[in-house]
Amino acid sequence: MKVVIIGAGLSGLCCAYELERHGIKPDVFEERSRSGELFPHVSAMMEMFIRPNRDPVKYLEREFHIKLKPLHEIKTIEMRMARVKRSVTGNLGYFFLRGQSENSVESQLSRMLKTKVHYNVHADYEQLSREYDYVIVCTGNSRTAKTLGVWDDLFYSLLRGVIVLGEFDTSKIIMWFNKKYNDTGYAYLTPFSSDMASLILIVRGIGPEELDDYWHLFWQNGNFNYKIVESFTLEHIAGLVYPHQLENILLAGNAGGFLEPFLGFGQISAIRSGVYAAQAVAQNKDYEKLLEPLKTDLSRSILLREYLNASGNRSISMVTRVITMPGIKQLVYNSGVDVLKYGTGLLKILDKLTGERISKQ
Ligand SMILES: Cc1cc2nc3c(=O)[nH]c(=O)nc-3n(C[C@H](O)[C@H](O)[C@H](O)COP(=O)(O)OP(=O)(O)OC[C@H]3O[C@@H](n4cnc5c(N)ncnc54)[C@H](O)[C@@H]3O)c2cc1C
């Protein structure tokens, strides 16, 4: 069977690895000279988004045979809202190095492969679909799905990332939700080390000319005394894709609409969809069916995102107070309770308790 994968990012590399496990040696084309973004950053893999599973590293190994070495464990989440600041502690997930360095997730995955990736090749799915039995599109963007007419825009955001020098706790992620400077987006800080971190601001629905203003407002409000050593700007586009397979073309990762819209996280869903695409091809299974659990998680995450969009600073601060109360905090951050599944229900209960309309009906 002749299979080609376009894109050697998270979904493409995991797809190739799963195909190899089934005895299929795919061709993999990547337009960069190495896997991974040109700028390094630190990503978070949160335990609460894989419930009822508890440990993302063990989950990936058990379910997908993918062994990844994280950079640090996440032991504290600090939430800085407009009216309230709260911290929770526990075994909350992991930080991973992203980009092109030796220990980045992309480099770790590349080393797991026997298949040689063909770098510096910009591949065209249409041409390849005539030459191969299957084309798995893992390009990290919406272009192919849009051309095929199967993409519906959900959220368009702009992302400003900077690498900063300062003093950091390597086990802490800091998150900011404040309508004043990030509208319906948010910001987060993830540490490389005790003296270097990535700081990312995501703002939804604005034009490139507005991003600087939002950034300055955020920077001023944060009272940061960090030194910026690098910065980058990217688009963050979440969309809904259906179907995910058209004849011999399969869409995975961000190209399949698997960027989680609540926080813009997509590592786990990129890995999952890449593996499912490989299983669909190798075992002649229905890709859409394999994707069902992932699509359910995605639709729950859309509801949480809609809540965030519809709520003001007051409501968000209030929810933060509630979810960090003793007992509830334990349930949300330190239990096997599926937060994605019950999160929207919890918001509705809070509506009733407080008499405020904080969740979208
Ligand atoms: C700054 C930033 C921070 C993030 N932080 C987090 C986080 O904290 N937690 C989290 O879970 N997620 C995070 N994400 C999201 C996560 O990184 C993505 O969802 C995930 O990488 C998507 O994987 P992918 O395989 O779809 O795409 P990618 O990993 O982007 O890979 C796509 C690859 O395809 C290649 N390509 C594209 N077109 C072609 C072509 N025509 N021919 C050949 N090659 C091509 C690209 O060069 C690229 O290497 C973050 C993303 C960014 C940008």
Ligand as a Chemical Component Dictionary entry (heavy atoms), coordinates in Angstrom:
data_LIG
# 
_chem_comp.id                   LIG 
_chem_comp.type                 NON-POLYMER 
_chem_comp.pdbx_formal_charge   0 
_chem_comp.three_letter_code    LIG 
# 
loop_
_chem_comp_atom.comp_id 
_chem_comp_atom.atom_id 
_chem_comp_atom.alt_atom_id 
_chem_comp_atom.type_symbol 
_chem_comp_atom.charge 
_chem_comp_atom.model_Cartn_x 
_chem_comp_atom.model_Cartn_y 
_chem_comp_atom.model_Cartn_z 
_chem_comp_atom.pdbx_ordinal 
LIG C1  C1  C 0 2.977  29.235 19.833 1  
LIG C2  C2  C 0 2.107  28.039 20.023 2  
LIG C3  C3  C 0 1.867  27.569 21.300 3  
LIG C4  C4  C 0 1.060  26.430 21.498 4  
LIG N1  N1  N 0 0.878  25.978 22.761 5  
LIG C5  C5  C 0 0.194  24.841 22.967 6  
LIG C6  C6  C 0 0.048  24.296 24.260 7  
LIG O1  O1  O 0 0.540  24.869 25.240 8  
LIG N2  N2  N 0 -0.633 23.121 24.400 9  
LIG C7  C7  C 0 -1.178 22.465 23.341 10 
LIG O2  O2  O 0 -1.780 21.391 23.513 11 
LIG N3  N3  N 0 -1.086 22.979 22.090 12 
LIG C8  C8  C 0 -0.423 24.133 21.884 13 
LIG N4  N4  N 0 -0.304 24.645 20.612 14 
LIG C9  C9  C 0 -1.025 23.977 19.516 15 
LIG C10 C10 C 0 -0.267 22.741 18.996 16 
LIG O3  O3  O 0 1.097  23.046 18.897 17 
LIG C11 C11 C 0 -0.830 22.384 17.625 18 
LIG O4  O4  O 0 -2.202 22.142 17.773 19 
LIG C12 C12 C 0 -0.149 21.137 17.023 20 
LIG O5  O5  O 0 1.211  21.370 16.809 21 
LIG C13 C13 C 0 -0.817 20.803 15.694 22 
LIG O6  O6  O 0 -0.134 19.737 15.096 23 
LIG P1  P1  P 0 -0.224 19.515 13.518 24 
LIG O7  O7  O 0 0.471  18.274 13.232 25 
LIG O8  O8  O 0 -1.634 19.675 13.071 26 
LIG O9  O9  O 0 0.532  20.776 12.888 27 
LIG P2  P2  P 0 2.054  21.195 13.025 28 
LIG O10 O10 O 0 2.655  20.627 14.251 29 
LIG O11 O11 O 0 2.051  22.673 12.848 30 
LIG O12 O12 O 0 2.756  20.524 11.767 31 
LIG C14 C14 C 0 2.414  20.849 10.440 32 
LIG C15 C15 C 0 3.636  20.627 9.555  33 
LIG O13 O13 O 0 3.243  20.577 8.185  34 
LIG C16 C16 C 0 4.236  21.257 7.412  35 
LIG N5  N5  N 0 3.606  21.632 6.138  36 
LIG C17 C17 C 0 2.582  22.498 5.938  37 
LIG N6  N6  N 0 2.244  22.521 4.638  38 
LIG C18 C18 C 0 3.053  21.657 3.992  39 
LIG C19 C19 C 0 3.184  21.251 2.629  40 
LIG N7  N7  N 0 2.342  21.678 1.664  41 
LIG N8  N8  N 0 4.149  20.358 2.299  42 
LIG C20 C20 C 0 4.998  19.864 3.271  43 
LIG N9  N9  N 0 4.917  20.223 4.566  44 
LIG C21 C21 C 0 3.946  21.098 4.929  45 
LIG C22 C22 C 0 4.607  22.422 8.309  46 
LIG O14 O14 O 0 5.861  22.970 7.935  47 
LIG C23 C23 C 0 4.640  21.765 9.678  48 
LIG O15 O15 O 0 5.901  21.220 10.008 49 
LIG C24 C24 C 0 0.484  25.775 20.391 50 
LIG C25 C25 C 0 0.717  26.255 19.088 51 
LIG C26 C26 C 0 1.521  27.365 18.906 52 
LIG C27 C27 C 0 1.771  27.832 17.510 53 
# 
loop_
_chem_comp_bond.comp_id 
_chem_comp_bond.atom_id_1 
_chem_comp_bond.atom_id_2 
_chem_comp_bond.value_order 
_chem_comp_bond.pdbx_ordinal 
LIG C1  C2  SING 1  
LIG C2  C3  SING 2  
LIG C2  C26 DOUB 3  
LIG C3  C4  DOUB 4  
LIG C4  N1  SING 5  
LIG C4  C24 SING 6  
LIG N1  C5  DOUB 7  
LIG C5  C6  SING 8  
LIG C5  C8  SING 9  
LIG C6  O1  DOUB 10 
LIG C6  N2  SING 11 
LIG N2  C7  SING 12 
LIG C7  O2  DOUB 13 
LIG C7  N3  SING 14 
LIG N3  C8  DOUB 15 
LIG C8  N4  SING 16 
LIG N4  C9  SING 17 
LIG N4  C24 SING 18 
LIG C9  C10 SING 19 
LIG C10 O3  SING 20 
LIG C10 C11 SING 21 
LIG C11 O4  SING 22 
LIG C11 C12 SING 23 
LIG C12 O5  SING 24 
LIG C12 C13 SING 25 
LIG C13 O6  SING 26 
LIG O6  P1  SING 27 
LIG P1  O7  DOUB 28 
LIG P1  O8  SING 29 
LIG P1  O9  SING 30 
LIG O9  P2  SING 31 
LIG P2  O10 DOUB 32 
LIG P2  O11 SING 33 
LIG P2  O12 SING 34 
LIG O12 C14 SING 35 
LIG C14 C15 SING 36 
LIG C15 O13 SING 37 
LIG C15 C23 SING 38 
LIG O13 C16 SING 39 
LIG C16 N5  SING 40 
LIG C16 C22 SING 41 
LIG N5  C17 SING 42 
LIG N5  C21 SING 43 
LIG C17 N6  DOUB 44 
LIG N6  C18 SING 45 
LIG C18 C19 SING 46 
LIG C18 C21 DOUB 47 
LIG C19 N7  SING 48 
LIG C19 N8  DOUB 49 
LIG N8  C20 SING 50 
LIG C20 N9  DOUB 51 
LIG N9  C21 SING 52 
LIG C22 O14 SING 53 
LIG C22 C23 SING 54 
LIG C23 O15 SING 55 
LIG C24 C25 DOUB 56 
LIG C25 C26 SING 57 
LIG C26 C27 SING 58 
# 
